[in-house]
Amino acid sequence: MNDDERERLRTVADYQFGAGAGTALFPDGEAQTVLRTSTGRPQQVLSGDDERLVSYTVEGRFTLGARGGERLFERLGGPHVEVGEESVEFVRDGKNAFAKFVRSVDNEVRPGDEVAVTVDGDVLAVGRAELPADGMRDFDSGVAVKVRAGIEG
């Protein structure tokens, strides 16, 4: 990826996830591969070791890959939803995270946001928030995060 494209992708990441997200996902000096659609639009960005960082949707937003979620959590601390130990094996297997097991959540999380699902500082999975932060804290039923990819421990 050239420097101009890296800057464009960083701008989208900073807008979507907050300041510093672009640099966390697309650091200088890392060889990254951009997979494109037939029209040339970026579709996926892979890390130097060919792990999917993000997919770039036609709406102009990123969906997180497992490695992308880990990078954001490691470098920025969020956006994330923390679940209890009883959810670990299910979420790692790619099953959804339910509101009844949510222990904490970033206050800014809204439905549709891309988040990392964590336990004790370890990223278990990445996915899309289905409830706002207050709903995740208050509800005893329902899907809090629709998990896209679980991460083996």
ABEGO torsion letter per residue (X at the ends): XBAAAAAAAAAAAAAAAEBGAAAAABBBGBBBBBBBBAAGBBABBBBAAGBBABBBBAAGBBBBBAAAAAAAAAAAGOBBBBBBAAAAAAAAAGBBBBAAABABBBAABBBGBBBBBBBGGBBABBBBBABBAAAAAABABEBABBBABBBBX
